[in-house]
Amino acid sequence: MLMPREKTPDLQLPLLGGGTFDLSKHGSEKGTVVCFYRGLHCPLCATYLAELEKRTADFAPRGVKTIAISSDGQERTQAMADKIAAKSLRFGYDLSLSKARAWGLYVSTSRGKTSIGIEEPALFSEPGLFMVTPQQTLYYGSVQTMPFVRPHFSELVGALDFAIANEYPARGEYSGAV
């Protein structure tokens, strides 16, 4: 289990448009929002990522960068970026399922074609949203077992304003006996 205030797993992935995303080097002043999504087959992911694309401009002046990541390959990832008309949101691809598990993501098996007629991969990770500090420690984390009921980016932006203004620490860090 990932623990707040502790180092997250390393994360190096190819980026659409070229280059490599390396979480240990590509952070920003206040951190990085890492949004793991199910893949091109998921219509809810497209809607969610379209909202993150819009909100990326809200995160930037707060010193926070964004990235969307899935286990899809380059072609399917490009199709998702095209579908949501991404201009600001970075996309990483080829997330290994072992790395997804290291981040605490759930893994699902294919049920065939989705409601939008796109075949699910044999195995893929379910969604997760994380805020990682520039020191690569976990500040915020949320994982889902399904594509439904995800955190709202507008609330995360507002929470960041409060956290920055009040130097609010990451919570949930206690791991001792209860």
Secondary structure, 3 states (H helix, E strand, C coil): CCCECCECCCCEEEECCCCEEECCCCCCCCEEEEEECCCCCCHHHHHHHHHHHHHHHHHHHHCEEEEEECCCCHHHHHHHHHHCCCCCCEEECCCCHHHHHHCCCCEEECCCECCCCCECCCEEECCEEEEECCCCEEEEEEECCCCCCCCCHHHHHHHHHHHHHHCCCCCCCCCCCC
